[in-house]
Amino acid sequence: MTQTDPTRARASRRTVLGAGGAVGLTLLNPGALLAQPADANKIKVGFISPRTGPLASFGEADGYVLDLARKATRDGITVGGRKYAVEILDRDTQSDPSRASQLAKSLINTDKVDLILVTSAPETVNPVSDACEAGGVPCLSTVMPWEAWYFGRGAKPGAPSPFKWSYHFSFGVGEFLGCYVSQWNQVPSNKKVAALLPNDADGNAIRANLAPGLQKAGFTVVDAGPYETGTTDFSAQIARFKAEKCELMFTFPIPPDFATFWRQAAQQGFTKTVKVAQVAKTGLFPSTVEALGPLGFNLSSGCYWHKSFPYKSLLTGVTGVQLAEGYEAAAKKQWTQQLGASMALLDLGFEVLKTSQNPKDKASVAKAIGSLKATTMVGTVDFTKGPVPNVATSPIIGTQWIQAPAGAKYKYEYVITENAGDRNVPVTHKLRPFS
């Protein structure tokens, strides 16, 4: 028969009583479970972008950039003399605004993130920004016209900002206007501009703000009227542009809609008279241009980052050329301008955390964003000078997709044709007429 050790028995009773006491204290103070040391010493950053769906071309390079960011932060970061572990939680919206909102809410309520970073188009950025406002979590976003972000979410011109937690750095109508005028003046034309703009946050902001600026600059804008995303027949718009003898055009559609429009424009003879075809939101990446075949050659676009930008990543130290070449080697695909934009978003996100007084205090992090001025891969971002509260601008540079020389690795070469937005960026080519 086995005998019980009285010393062990007393120890067991003490253990049980101690555990019971701890449970009792926890019941009296439920917050004790929420303030575990592991959470206090770890910074959680959410990163949301469209990796699949109609906007997938925006997110196709994000996996590579996130890998670089995770390597740069794998040993943690130091803020105010204190070391923090870092966890980056990336999420794919599948190009669905409702899913974007749900993902943000889950990161806020379940994952308890300290900061959310979000990029690429109103369908992604606006619902995430709104969720962060409602949840009281700092949010930093990029890659959509700032007017569509600011006014598209309810802010009023001249009124105080309604936003406490969300901030946005990106190009706006002023940057597009400077780029387009600089590009278009390189090619003789009748200055009649076809405008194909969707009925969405981007299209409505551009219609209200860019079209009047182009008129003042001496161009006649022929607006075919708002169309719904997913339209399959653009015959009426094309007929209007042909009747008005438009020799220039600009558009802000999602990639599938532009492909439909541009193929129909070729079939109906419009592309033969277009001297500059200026595309935005689509035509930004090799994959969407290559899908057009020969119709993609000589398309013009506004570029928010190019590998020739003369800036380094704050977080990783890589140059533009290193970022592009590293991606091509790893992904076996041509580099895209979203590489630099997503890297800049991560650059600023971690710069904000490092300069905040306390990265675990959400109010401190939000305040740090509002006072941030730093040079990233896309150039200098300064939240202290506007143009409106919660917004900082970044440049748009004029670019064009041209046929690459024989024997080149890729079919298209993405060249810089003007630099009115940032004179530090080198111009390499003169704009070629589309037709």
C-alpha positions as CSV (number, residue, x, y, z in Angstrom):
1,M,0.0,0.0,0.0
2,T,1.4,3.4,-1.0
3,Q,1.7,6.0,1.7
4,T,1.1,9.7,1.2
5,D,3.9,12.2,1.8
6,P,2.5,14.8,4.3
7,T,4.8,17.5,2.9
8,R,3.5,16.8,-0.6
9,A,0.0,17.0,0.7
10,R,0.5,20.3,2.3
11,A,2.2,21.7,-0.9
12,S,-0.8,20.4,-3.0
13,R,-3.3,22.1,-0.7
14,R,-1.3,25.4,-0.9
15,T,-1.2,25.1,-4.7
16,V,-4.9,24.5,-5.0
17,L,-5.6,27.4,-2.5
18,G,-3.3,29.7,-4.5
19,A,-4.9,28.8,-7.8
20,G,-8.3,29.4,-6.3
21,G,-7.2,32.7,-4.9
22,A,-5.9,33.7,-8.3
23,V,-9.2,32.8,-9.9
24,G,-11.0,34.8,-7.4
25,L,-8.8,37.8,-8.0
26,T,-9.4,37.4,-11.7
27,L,-13.2,37.3,-11.2
28,L,-12.9,40.5,-9.1
29,N,-10.7,42.1,-11.8
30,P,-11.4,40.7,-15.3
31,G,-9.0,43.2,-16.8
32,A,-6.1,41.2,-15.3
33,L,-6.5,38.7,-18.1
34,L,-6.3,41.4,-20.8
35,A,-3.1,42.9,-19.5
36,Q,-0.8,39.9,-19.8
37,P,2.9,40.8,-20.1
38,A,3.1,39.1,-23.5
39,D,0.6,41.6,-24.9
40,A,2.2,44.5,-23.2
41,N,5.5,43.7,-24.8
42,K,4.2,43.0,-28.3
43,I,3.1,45.4,-31.0
44,K,0.4,44.1,-33.4
45,V,0.1,45.8,-36.8
46,G,-2.7,44.9,-39.2
47,F,-2.1,45.2,-42.9
48,I,-5.1,45.1,-45.3
49,S,-5.0,45.1,-49.1
50,P,-6.7,43.4,-52.1
51,R,-4.7,40.3,-53.0
52,T,-7.5,38.6,-55.0
53,G,-10.5,39.7,-57.0
54,P,-10.8,42.6,-59.5
55,L,-8.3,44.7,-57.7
56,A,-5.8,41.9,-57.2
57,S,-3.1,43.6,-59.3
58,F,-2.8,46.2,-56.5
59,G,-1.9,43.5,-54.0
60,E,0.1,41.0,-56.1
61,A,3.5,42.3,-54.7
62,D,2.4,42.8,-51.1
63,G,3.6,39.4,-50.0
64,Y,7.1,40.2,-50.9
65,V,7.1,43.6,-49.2
66,L,5.6,42.1,-46.1
67,D,8.3,39.5,-46.0
68,L,10.9,42.3,-46.0
69,A,9.1,44.1,-43.2
70,R,8.9,41.0,-41.1
71,K,12.6,40.3,-41.5
72,A,13.4,43.9,-40.6
73,T,11.3,43.6,-37.4
74,R,11.9,39.9,-36.4
75,D,14.1,41.0,-33.5
76,G,11.5,43.6,-32.4
77,I,11.8,47.4,-32.3
78,T,12.8,49.7,-29.5
79,V,10.5,52.6,-28.5
80,G,11.5,54.9,-25.6
81,G,14.2,52.6,-24.5
82,R,11.8,49.6,-24.3
83,K,12.0,46.5,-26.5
84,Y,8.8,45.2,-28.2
85,A,8.2,42.1,-30.2
86,V,6.4,42.8,-33.5
87,E,3.6,40.8,-35.2
88,I,2.3,41.8,-38.6
89,L,-1.2,40.4,-39.4
90,D,-1.9,40.7,-43.2
91,R,-5.4,40.3,-44.6
92,D,-6.8,40.0,-48.1
93,T,-10.1,41.9,-48.8
94,Q,-10.8,39.8,-52.0
95,S,-11.6,43.3,-53.5
96,D,-14.8,43.3,-51.5
97,P,-15.7,46.5,-49.5
98,S,-17.9,44.6,-47.0
99,R,-15.1,42.1,-46.4
100,A,-12.6,44.9,-45.9
101,S,-14.8,46.3,-43.2
102,Q,-15.2,42.9,-41.5
103,L,-11.5,42.2,-41.6
104,A,-10.7,45.5,-39.9
105,K,-13.3,44.9,-37.2
106,S,-11.9,41.5,-36.6
107,L,-8.3,42.9,-36.3
108,I,-9.6,45.5,-33.8
109,N,-11.9,43.4,-31.7
110,T,-10.4,39.9,-31.8
111,D,-6.7,40.4,-32.6
112,K,-6.4,43.7,-30.6
113,V,-4.1,45.4,-33.0
114,D,-2.3,48.6,-32.1
115,L,-2.3,50.0,-35.6
116,I,-3.9,49.2,-39.0
117,L,-2.3,49.9,-42.3
118,V,-4.4,49.8,-45.5
119,T,-3.8,50.4,-49.2
120,S,-5.3,50.4,-52.6
121,A,-8.5,52.1,-53.9
122,P,-11.6,53.4,-52.1
123,E,-13.2,49.9,-52.1
124,T,-10.5,48.9,-49.7
125,V,-9.3,52.0,-47.9
126,N,-12.6,53.8,-47.0
127,P,-14.4,50.9,-45.3
128,V,-11.3,50.0,-43.3
129,S,-10.8,53.7,-42.3
130,D,-14.4,53.9,-41.2
131,A,-14.1,50.8,-39.1
132,C,-11.0,52.2,-37.4
133,E,-12.8,55.4,-36.6
134,A,-15.7,53.5,-35.1
135,G,-13.3,51.2,-33.2
136,G,-10.9,53.9,-31.9
137,V,-7.8,52.4,-33.5
138,P,-5.2,54.4,-35.4
139,C,-5.2,53.8,-39.1
140,L,-2.8,54.9,-41.9
141,S,-3.7,54.5,-45.5
142,T,-2.5,55.2,-49.0
143,V,-3.1,54.8,-52.8
144,M,-6.3,56.5,-53.6
145,P,-7.0,60.2,-54.3
146,W,-7.2,62.0,-51.0
147,E,-10.3,63.9,-52.0
148,A,-12.2,60.5,-52.4
149,W,-10.9,59.5,-49.0
150,Y,-11.6,62.8,-47.1
151,F,-14.7,64.2,-48.7
152,G,-16.0,60.7,-49.8
153,R,-16.2,59.8,-46.1
154,G,-18.2,62.8,-45.0
155,A,-15.7,65.6,-44.4
156,K,-16.9,69.1,-45.5
157,P,-14.7,71.8,-47.2
158,G,-13.6,74.4,-44.7
159,A,-15.1,72.5,-41.7
160,P,-13.0,70.8,-38.9
161,S,-12.0,67.2,-39.7
162,P,-14.5,64.7,-38.4
163,F,-11.7,62.1,-38.1
164,K,-9.7,61.3,-35.0
165,W,-8.1,58.0,-35.7
166,S,-7.7,57.7,-39.5
167,Y,-5.0,59.4,-41.6
168,H,-4.2,59.2,-45.3
169,F,-1.1,60.0,-47.4
170,S,-1.5,59.9,-51.2
171,F,-1.8,61.8,-54.4
172,G,-4.8,64.0,-55.2
173,V,-6.4,66.0,-58.0
174,G,-3.7,68.6,-57.9
175,E,-1.0,66.0,-58.5
176,F,-3.0,64.4,-61.4
177,L,-3.7,67.9,-62.9
178,G,0.0,68.8,-62.9
179,C,1.0,65.5,-64.4
180,Y,-1.6,65.3,-67.1
181,V,-1.1,68.9,-68.3
182,S,2.7,68.3,-68.4
183,Q,2.2,65.0,-70.3
184,W,-0.4,66.2,-72.8
185,N,1.4,69.4,-73.7
186,Q,4.2,67.2,-75.1
187,V,1.9,66.0,-78.0
188,P,0.1,68.4,-80.4
189,S,-3.7,67.9,-80.2
190,N,-7.0,69.7,-80.4
191,K,-7.2,69.6,-76.6
192,K,-10.5,67.9,-76.5
193,V,-10.5,65.3,-73.7
194,A,-12.7,62.3,-73.4
195,A,-13.5,61.6,-69.7
196,L,-14.7,58.0,-68.8
197,L,-15.5,58.1,-65.1
198,P,-17.3,55.5,-63.0
199,N,-20.1,56.2,-60.5
200,D,-17.9,55.5,-57.5
201,A,-15.8,57.4,-55.0
202,D,-12.8,57.8,-57.3
203,G,-14.9,58.8,-60.4
204,N,-17.1,61.3,-58.5
205,A,-14.1,63.0,-56.8
206,I,-12.2,63.3,-60.1
207,R,-15.3,64.5,-62.0
208,A,-15.9,67.2,-59.3
209,N,-12.3,68.4,-59.0
210,L,-10.1,67.4,-61.9
211,A,-12.4,68.3,-64.8
212,P,-12.7,72.0,-63.8
213,G,-8.9,72.2,-63.4
214,L,-8.4,70.8,-66.9
215,Q,-10.9,73.3,-68.3
216,K,-9.0,76.2,-66.6
217,A,-5.8,74.8,-68.2
218,G,-7.3,75.2,-71.7
219,F,-8.7,71.7,-72.3
220,T,-12.3,70.9,-73.3
221,V,-13.6,68.0,-71.2
222,V,-16.2,65.8,-72.8
223,D,-17.7,63.8,-69.9
224,A,-19.7,60.8,-71.1
225,G,-21.5,60.6,-67.7
226,P,-21.1,58.2,-64.8
227,Y,-21.3,54.5,-65.6
228,E,-21.7,51.6,-63.2
229,T,-18.8,49.3,-62.4
230,G,-19.2,46.1,-64.3
231,T,-20.7,47.7,-67.5
232,T,-20.2,45.5,-70.5
233,D,-21.2,47.8,-73.3
234,F,-19.5,51.2,-73.8
235,S,-20.8,51.9,-77.3
236,A,-22.7,55.0,-76.3
237,Q,-19.7,56.6,-74.6
238,I,-17.4,55.7,-77.5
239,A,-19.9,57.2,-80.0
240,R,-20.0,60.4,-78.0
241,F,-16.2,60.7,-77.9
242,K,-15.9,60.1,-81.6
243,A,-18.6,62.6,-82.4
244,E,-16.8,65.2,-80.4
245,K,-13.5,64.3,-82.1
246,C,-11.7,63.8,-78.8
247,E,-7.9,63.3,-79.3
248,L,-7.1,63.0,-75.6
249,M,-8.7,60.8,-72.9
250,F,-8.5,60.0,-69.3
251,T,-10.3,57.4,-67.2
252,F,-10.4,55.9,-63.6
253,P,-12.0,52.4,-64.0
254,I,-11.2,49.1,-62.3
255,P,-9.0,46.9,-64.6
256,P,-11.7,44.6,-66.0
257,D,-13.9,47.6,-67.0
258,F,-11.1,49.3,-68.8
259,A,-10.2,46.2,-70.7
260,T,-13.8,45.9,-71.9
261,F,-13.9,49.6,-72.9
262,W,-10.6,49.7,-74.6
263,R,-11.2,46.6,-76.7
264,Q,-14.6,48.1,-77.8
265,A,-12.9,51.4,-78.5
266,A,-10.5,49.6,-80.8
267,Q,-13.3,47.7,-82.6
268,Q,-15.2,50.9,-83.1
269,G,-12.3,53.0,-84.4
270,F,-11.8,55.4,-81.5
271,T,-8.3,54.3,-80.6
272,K,-7.1,55.3,-84.1
273,T,-7.7,59.0,-83.3
274,V,-6.5,59.1,-79.7
275,K,-3.2,60.8,-79.3
276,V,-2.9,60.4,-75.5
277,A,-4.7,57.6,-73.6
278,Q,-4.2,58.5,-69.9
279,V,-5.3,55.7,-67.5
280,A,-5.5,55.6,-63.7
281,K,-6.5,52.9,-61.3
282,T,-6.0,50.6,-64.2
283,G,-3.0,50.4,-66.5
284,L,-0.7,50.8,-63.5
285,F,0.8,47.3,-63.4
286,P,2.4,45.0,-66.0
287,S,-0.2,42.3,-65.5
288,T,-3.2,44.6,-66.4
289,V,-1.4,46.1,-69.4
290,E,-0.1,42.8,-70.8
291,A,-3.7,41.5,-70.7
292,L,-4.5,44.1,-73.4
293,G,-2.0,42.7,-75.8
294,P,-0.8,45.3,-78.4
295,L,-3.5,47.7,-77.2
296,G,-1.4,48.3,-74.1
297,F,1.6,49.8,-75.9
298,N,1.9,53.6,-75.5
299,L,-0.8,53.8,-72.8
300,S,0.1,56.7,-70.4
301,S,-0.4,56.7,-66.7
302,G,0.3,58.6,-63.5
303,C,2.9,56.8,-61.4
304,Y,3.0,57.0,-57.6
305,W,6.3,55.1,-57.4
306,H,8.9,54.0,-59.9
307,K,12.1,52.1,-59.2
308,S,14.0,55.2,-60.4
309,F,12.7,57.3,-57.4
310,P,15.9,58.3,-55.6
311,Y,14.7,57.3,-52.0
312,K,15.3,54.5,-49.6
313,S,13.0,52.5,-47.3
314,L,13.1,53.8,-43.7
315,L,12.4,50.3,-42.4
316,T,14.5,48.1,-44.5
317,G,17.1,50.4,-46.1
318,V,16.6,49.1,-49.6
319,T,16.7,51.4,-52.6
320,G,14.1,51.5,-55.4
321,V,16.3,49.4,-57.7
322,Q,17.0,46.9,-55.0
323,L,13.3,46.6,-54.2
324,A,12.4,46.0,-57.8
325,E,15.2,43.6,-58.6
326,G,14.6,41.7,-55.4
327,Y,11.0,41.2,-56.3
328,E,11.7,40.1,-59.8
329,A,14.2,37.5,-58.6
330,A,11.8,36.2,-55.9
331,A,8.5,36.4,-57.8
332,K,9.7,35.8,-61.4
333,K,7.5,38.7,-62.4
334,Q,8.1,42.2,-63.6
335,W,8.3,44.8,-60.8
336,T,5.2,47.0,-60.0
337,Q,4.8,50.5,-58.7
338,Q,2.8,49.1,-55.7
339,L,6.0,47.7,-54.3
340,G,7.2,51.2,-53.3
341,A,3.8,52.4,-52.1
342,S,3.3,49.4,-49.8
343,M,6.9,49.7,-48.6
344,A,6.3,53.4,-47.8
345,L,3.1,52.5,-45.9
346,L,5.1,50.1,-43.7
347,D,7.9,52.6,-43.5
348,L,5.6,55.2,-42.0
349,G,3.7,52.8,-39.9
350,F,6.7,51.7,-38.0
351,E,8.2,55.3,-37.9
352,V,4.9,56.3,-36.2
353,L,5.2,53.5,-33.6
354,K,8.9,54.4,-33.0
355,T,8.2,58.1,-32.5
356,S,5.0,57.7,-30.4
357,Q,5.5,58.1,-26.6
358,N,3.9,54.7,-26.1
359,P,3.1,52.3,-29.0
360,K,0.5,50.5,-26.8
361,D,-1.4,53.8,-26.3
362,K,-3.7,54.3,-29.3
363,A,-4.2,58.0,-28.7
364,S,-0.4,58.5,-28.6
365,V,0.0,56.6,-31.9
366,A,-2.7,58.7,-33.6
367,K,-1.0,61.9,-32.3
368,A,2.3,60.7,-33.7
369,I,0.7,60.2,-37.2
370,G,-0.7,63.7,-37.2
371,S,2.7,65.3,-36.5
372,L,4.7,63.0,-38.8
373,K,7.2,64.2,-41.4
374,A,9.4,61.7,-43.0
375,T,11.0,60.7,-46.3
376,T,9.9,57.4,-47.6
377,M,10.3,55.4,-50.9
378,V,7.6,57.6,-52.5
379,G,9.2,60.9,-51.3
380,T,8.6,63.2,-48.4
381,V,5.3,62.8,-46.5
382,D,4.4,65.7,-44.2
383,F,1.2,65.6,-42.2
384,T,1.8,69.0,-40.6
385,K,1.0,71.0,-43.8
386,G,-2.2,69.5,-45.1
387,P,-3.8,70.2,-47.7
388,V,-6.5,69.3,-45.1
389,P,-6.4,67.8,-41.6
390,N,-5.5,64.1,-41.5
391,V,-4.0,64.2,-45.0
392,A,-0.5,64.4,-46.5
393,T,0.2,64.4,-50.3
394,S,2.6,62.4,-52.3
395,P,3.6,62.9,-56.0
396,I,2.3,61.6,-59.3
397,I,4.9,61.3,-62.1
398,G,4.1,60.9,-65.8
399,T,4.9,57.5,-67.2
400,Q,4.2,55.4,-70.3
401,W,4.2,51.8,-71.3
402,I,6.3,51.3,-74.4
403,Q,7.3,48.2,-76.3
404,A,10.5,46.8,-74.9
405,P,13.5,46.3,-77.2
406,A,14.0,43.0,-78.9
407,G,15.5,40.4,-76.5
408,A,14.3,42.2,-73.3
409,K,13.1,40.1,-70.4
410,Y,9.6,41.6,-70.4
411,K,7.3,42.8,-73.2
412,Y,6.8,46.3,-71.8
413,E,9.1,48.9,-70.5
414,Y,7.7,51.4,-68.0
415,V,9.4,54.8,-68.7
416,I,9.2,58.2,-67.0
417,T,8.1,61.0,-69.3
418,E,7.6,64.0,-67.0
419,N,8.5,64.9,-63.4
420,A,6.4,68.1,-62.5
421,G,5.4,66.4,-59.2
422,D,9.0,65.7,-58.0
423,R,12.0,67.2,-59.8
424,N,14.3,64.7,-58.1
425,V,12.9,61.9,-60.2
426,P,14.8,61.6,-63.5
427,V,12.9,61.9,-66.8
428,T,14.1,59.2,-69.3
429,H,11.8,59.5,-72.4
430,K,9.6,61.9,-74.3
431,L,5.9,61.0,-74.4
432,R,5.0,59.0,-77.6
433,P,1.6,59.6,-79.2
434,F,-0.7,56.6,-78.7
435,S,-1.8,56.5,-82.4
